[in-house]
Amino acid sequence: MLATYLDFEQKIKEIEEQIEAAKARGDSDAVEILQKELQKEVTKTYKNLSDYQKLQLARHPDRPYALDYVRLLMEDAYEIHGDRCFRDDPAIVCYLGTIEGQKTLLIGEQKGRGTKNKIKRNFGMPHPEGYRKALRAAKMAEKFGLPILMLIDTPGAYPGIGAEERGQSEAIARNLFEFSMLDTPTISIVIGEGGSGGALAIGVADKLAMMRYSVFSVISPEGCAAILWNDPSKVEQATKSLKITAQDLKELGLIDDIIEEPLIGAHRDKEGAAKVLKEYYLSTLQELKAMDPKERLQKRYEKLMRMGKFKE
């Protein structure tokens, strides 16, 4: 698959193409020089990203999705299907398996690649039955004392007529209520785009973290620009004003941690991104398991109650 380069990655693309040409010529000296030049350019480019550029990275088509992390992290992965009420929603995937020997339930939002698969996964926008499937799986994990890892990556919950008829808002609200009281360790990570209630529905957890280049917002910057200014050209201004980056949300106290994915981005180093995500999950899980269950639930409650600040 050919890599997709964003506007600000064009210099990196040129250097990588030069490296490939040098390798084809067998010119090892040129490859070594170009590799050093590439590293300098990567550092220069990614150390000075704007909020809008981080949004572009969060939505990058080559960025690993939930199923990529299932493949890279889990052994003996077994998929759980259906909400036992209406149907199986492919926009949310649930897997039982082990991560470094730790039995885990993984719940993730899956966008899909390629036209056919994107349509199948509804572009990562879950229906209410997707959230009910996630809750059913979570309740099963609670019953057997299994920790839950949730991977957030959605533009938002599906707003179609069918979803509303089947109780989209109720399904999201039910998940917020039920996940807040689950008697098992829960860790939620924004791996790409965390959009509105569609992300919140699997975002209530003991620990909420974000990958370095992910975003988490109440509305898309495009929607914000349309509502406030009726001007799509204001999307960069809206992105900055919304404070949706991991760094902003950490400063505001709305997330617990930032996972330092590879500087060049998860879209260029999927294995490196999976490694740091796994390390974060396992180390955080050990911290949570060391707590008394009542203490853990109390800390979860206190964290939720602290959210929300305003200035007059």
C-alpha positions in Angstrom: 0.0 0.0 0.0 1.3 3.4 -0.9 1.8 5.8 2.0 -0.4 8.9 2.2 1.5 12.2 2.9 -0.1 15.3 4.3 0.8 18.8 3.0 3.3 19.4 5.8 4.9 16.0 5.3 6.0 16.6 1.7 9.7 17.2 2.6 9.7 13.9 4.5 8.2 12.2 1.4 11.0 13.6 -0.8 13.7 12.4 1.5 12.2 8.9 1.8 11.9 8.7 -2.0 15.6 9.6 -2.2 16.5 6.9 0.3 14.6 4.3 -1.7 16.4 5.4 -4.9 19.8 5.2 -3.1 19.0 1.7 -1.9 18.1 0.7 -5.4 21.5 1.9 -6.6 23.2 0.2 -3.7 24.7 3.5 -2.5 25.0 2.8 1.2 26.8 6.0 2.0 24.0 8.1 0.5 21.5 6.1 2.4 23.3 6.8 5.7 23.5 10.5 5.0 19.8 10.7 3.9 18.7 8.8 7.0 20.3 11.4 9.2 18.7 14.1 7.1 15.3 12.4 7.4 15.6 12.2 11.2 16.4 15.9 11.4 13.4 16.7 9.2 11.1 14.5 11.2 12.2 16.3 14.4 11.8 19.7 12.8 8.4 18.9 11.4 6.7 17.1 14.3 8.1 19.2 17.1 6.2 22.3 15.8 2.8 21.0 14.8 -0.2 23.2 15.0 -3.5 22.0 16.5 -5.0 21.6 13.0 -2.0 19.5 11.8 -2.5 17.3 14.9 -6.2 16.9 13.8 -5.0 15.9 10.4 -2.7 13.2 11.9 -5.6 12.0 14.1 -7.6 11.4 11.0 -4.8 10.1 8.8 -6.0 7.2 6.7 -2.8 5.1 7.4 -3.2 5.5 11.2 -3.7 2.2 13.0 -7.4 1.4 13.8 -8.8 -0.8 16.6 -8.4 -4.0 14.6 -4.8 -3.2 13.8 -4.2 -3.0 17.6 -6.1 -6.3 18.1 -3.7 -7.9 15.6 -0.6 -6.3 17.1 -1.4 -6.7 20.8 -3.7 -9.7 21.4 -3.1 -13.4 21.4 -5.9 -16.0 21.0 -8.3 -13.1 20.1 -11.9 -14.2 19.9 -14.6 -11.8 18.7 -17.9 -11.2 20.5 -20.8 -10.4 18.3 -24.3 -8.8 18.7 -26.2 -6.9 21.3 -28.9 -9.6 21.8 -31.5 -7.1 21.0 -31.3 -6.0 17.4 -28.1 -6.9 15.4 -24.3 -6.9 15.4 -22.9 -3.4 14.7 -19.5 -3.7 12.9 -18.6 -0.1 13.9 -17.8 -1.4 17.4 -15.6 -4.5 17.8 -15.3 -6.6 21.0 -12.5 -9.1 21.5 -11.5 -11.5 24.3 -7.9 -12.4 24.4 -4.6 -12.1 26.2 -2.1 -9.2 26.1 1.3 -10.4 27.4 -0.5 -13.2 29.3 -3.1 -10.8 30.8 -6.6 -11.9 29.9 -8.4 -8.8 28.6 -11.6 -7.6 27.0 -10.9 -5.1 24.2 -13.6 -2.8 22.9 -12.8 -0.6 20.0 -14.4 1.6 17.4 -13.5 0.6 13.9 -13.6 3.0 10.9 -12.6 0.6 8.1 -10.3 1.0 5.1 -11.4 1.0 1.5 -14.9 1.9 0.2 -16.5 -1.5 0.8 -15.1 -1.8 4.4 -15.9 1.8 5.3 -19.5 1.3 4.4 -19.6 -2.0 6.3 -18.2 -0.2 9.4 -20.3 2.9 8.8 -17.2 5.0 8.8 -16.7 4.2 12.5 -20.0 5.8 13.5 -21.7 3.3 15.8 -25.5 2.7 16.0 -27.1 2.2 19.4 -26.8 -1.6 19.0 -23.0 -1.1 18.9 -23.0 0.6 22.3 -25.3 -2.1 23.7 -22.9 -4.7 22.4 -20.1 -3.0 24.1 -22.0 -2.9 27.4 -23.0 -6.5 27.1 -19.4 -7.5 26.6 -18.3 -5.2 29.5 -20.8 -6.8 31.8 -19.5 -10.2 30.9 -15.9 -9.1 31.6 -17.1 -7.8 35.0 -18.7 -11.1 35.8 -15.4 -12.9 35.2 -13.1 -10.2 36.7 -11.5 -9.3 33.4 -10.0 -5.9 32.9 -11.3 -3.8 30.0 -9.3 -1.9 27.4 -11.3 0.5 25.3 -10.0 2.1 22.1 -11.8 5.3 21.0 -11.7 6.3 17.3 -14.9 7.8 15.9 -16.2 11.0 14.2 -19.3 10.5 16.5 -22.3 8.3 17.0 -24.4 7.8 13.9 -27.1 10.5 13.7 -29.4 8.7 11.2 -33.1 8.2 11.6 -32.8 4.4 12.3 -30.3 5.1 15.1 -32.6 7.7 16.6 -35.6 5.3 16.4 -33.7 2.6 18.2 -32.6 5.0 21.1 -29.2 6.3 20.2 -29.1 8.9 23.1 -30.5 6.3 25.6 -27.8 3.8 24.6 -25.0 6.3 25.1 -26.5 7.6 28.4 -26.9 4.0 29.6 -23.2 3.3 28.8 -22.1 6.4 30.7 -24.1 5.3 33.7 -23.1 1.6 33.6 -19.4 2.1 32.8 -19.1 4.5 35.7 -20.0 1.6 38.1 -18.2 -1.4 36.5 -16.5 -3.4 39.2 -13.5 -4.2 37.2 -10.4 -2.2 36.1 -11.1 -0.1 33.0 -8.7 1.8 30.8 -9.8 3.9 27.8 -7.5 5.3 25.2 -8.2 7.7 22.3 -6.2 6.3 19.4 -7.3 8.7 16.7 -10.5 10.8 16.6 -12.7 11.1 19.7 -15.9 12.7 18.6 -18.7 13.8 20.9 -21.0 11.3 22.7 -19.9 8.6 20.2 -16.5 8.6 22.0 -17.8 9.2 25.5 -19.9 6.1 25.4 -16.7 4.0 25.8 -14.7 6.7 27.5 -15.8 6.5 31.1 -13.0 4.5 32.8 -10.6 4.4 35.7 -7.9 5.9 33.4 -8.6 7.9 30.2 -5.5 8.5 28.0 -4.8 9.9 24.6 -2.2 9.1 22.0 0.2 12.0 21.3 -1.6 12.9 18.0 -5.2 12.1 18.8 -8.0 14.5 19.4 -11.1 14.5 21.7 -13.9 17.0 21.1 -17.6 17.8 21.8 -18.0 18.7 18.1 -15.9 18.5 15.0 -14.0 21.7 14.1 -15.9 21.7 10.8 -19.2 21.7 12.7 -18.0 24.3 15.0 -16.9 26.6 12.2 -20.3 26.1 10.5 -22.3 27.0 13.6 -20.2 29.9 14.9 -19.1 31.6 11.7 -21.0 29.9 8.9 -17.6 29.7 7.2 -15.7 26.5 6.4 -12.4 28.4 6.1 -12.5 29.0 9.8 -11.8 25.3 10.6 -8.2 25.9 11.7 -9.4 28.7 14.1 -12.1 26.4 15.4 -9.6 23.6 16.0 -7.4 25.9 18.1 -10.4 27.4 20.0 -11.9 24.0 20.9 -8.8 22.8 22.8 -9.1 19.3 21.5 -5.4 18.0 21.5 -4.0 15.7 24.1 -1.8 18.4 25.4 -4.7 20.8 25.9 -6.9 18.2 27.6 -4.2 17.1 29.9 -3.7 20.7 31.0 -7.4 21.1 31.6 -7.5 17.9 33.7 -10.0 16.1 31.4 -7.7 13.2 30.7 -5.2 11.3 32.9 -2.3 10.6 30.6 -0.7 11.2 27.2 0.8 8.2 25.5 4.0 9.3 23.6 3.5 7.5 20.3 6.5 7.6 17.9 7.4 11.2 17.0 6.9 10.4 13.3 3.3 9.3 14.2 1.5 6.0 14.5 0.7 6.1 10.8 4.4 5.7 10.0 5.3 3.3 12.8 2.3 1.1 13.7 4.4 -1.5 15.6 6.1 1.3 17.7 2.6 2.8 18.5 1.3 -0.6 19.5 4.3 -1.2 21.8 3.9 2.0 23.8 0.1 1.5 24.0 0.7 -2.0 25.4 3.3 -0.8 27.9 0.9 1.9 29.1 -2.0 -0.5 29.4 0.0 -3.2 31.3 1.7 -0.7 33.7 -1.6 1.2 34.4 -3.4 -2.1 34.9 -0.9 -3.1 37.5 -1.5 0.2 39.3 -5.3 -0.3 39.2 -5.1 -3.9 40.4 -3.0 -2.9 43.3 -5.8 -0.8 44.6 -8.6 -2.0 46.9 -11.7 -2.3 44.6 -13.7 0.2 46.7 -10.8 2.7 46.6 -10.6 2.3 42.8 -14.4 2.9 42.4 -14.2 5.9 44.7 -11.3 7.4 42.8 -13.2 6.9 39.5 -16.2 8.7 41.0 -14.1 11.6 42.3 -12.4 12.0 38.9 -15.7 12.2 37.2 -17.1 14.7 39.7 -14.0 17.0 39.2 -14.6 17.4 35.5 -16.0 20.8 34.3 -14.7 24.2 35.0 -15.8 27.7 33.9 -14.8 31.3 34.1 -17.1 34.3 34.2 
